[in-house]
């Protein structure tokens, strides 16, 4: 786990979320997602190397393709996927997005039960 992932993990816990780390959301595949919230079904990926220069696994053609396959399979399996960069985690945007998402999902669930 990276320090950045730890930071987001503690932020999520501070608002009452209990994320699962290194979540294997896609049966039959070795893919792991940085975090999962099982209810609602949200997967979270931390993109820590977005401002790095040089060739890294995730910013190579092969790495980008692999990430696309991973994210598409998760979507097809019914997961919602959120991705955050290091600056989004550090400036609070990631947590604010999660809070909005949770609020929206709770509102949707409540409106579904009122019909």
BELZIMO-V674110 format. One record per residue. N is the residue number from 1. RES is the residue in one letter. SS is DSSP state (A for helix, B for strand, O for the rest). D_FIRST is the distance of its C-alpha to the first C-alpha in whole Angstrom. Layout:
{{N RES SS D_FIRST} {N RES SS D_FIRST}}
//
This chain:
{{1 X O 0} {2 X O 4} {3 X A 7} {4 X A 8} {5 X A 6} {6 X A 7} {7 X A 10} {8 X A 11} {9 X A 10} {10 X A 13} {11 X A 15} {12 X A 15} {13 X A 16} {14 X A 19} {15 X O 21} {16 X O 21} {17 X O 18} {18 X O 16} {19 X O 14} {20 X B 13} {21 X B 9} {22 X B 9} {23 X B 13} {24 X O 15} {25 X O 18} {26 X O 20} {27 X O 22} {28 X O 23} {29 X O 20} {30 X O 17} {31 X O 15} {32 X O 12} {33 X B 12} {34 X B 9} {35 X B 11} {36 X B 14} {37 X B 17} {38 X O 20} {39 X O 23} {40 X O 23} {41 X O 22} {42 X B 19} {43 X B 16} {44 X B 14} {45 X B 12} {46 X B 11} {47 X B 13} {48 X O 11} {49 X O 14} {50 X O 17} {51 X O 19} {52 X O 18} {53 X O 21} {54 X O 22} {55 X O 21} {56 X O 17} {57 X A 16} {58 X A 16} {59 X A 19} {60 X O 21} {61 X A 24} {62 X A 23} {63 X A 19} {64 X A 21} {65 X A 23} {66 X A 20} {67 X A 18} {68 X A 22} {69 X A 22} {70 X A 19} {71 X A 20} {72 X A 24} {73 X A 23} {74 X A 21} {75 X A 24} {76 X A 27} {77 X O 25} {78 X O 26} {79 X O 22} {80 X B 22} {81 X B 19} {82 X B 18} {83 X B 16} {84 X B 15} {85 X B 15} {86 X A 14} {87 X A 17} {88 X A 18} {89 X A 15} {90 X A 16} {91 X O 20} {92 X O 20} {93 X A 21} {94 X A 18} {95 X A 18} {96 X A 22} {97 X A 22} {98 X A 20} {99 X A 23} {100 X A 26} {101 X A 24} {102 X A 24} {103 X A 28} {104 X A 29} {105 X A 28} {106 X A 30} {107 X A 33} {108 X A 33} {109 X A 33} {110 X A 35} {111 X A 38} {112 X A 37} {113 X A 39} {114 X O 42} {115 X O 43}}
//
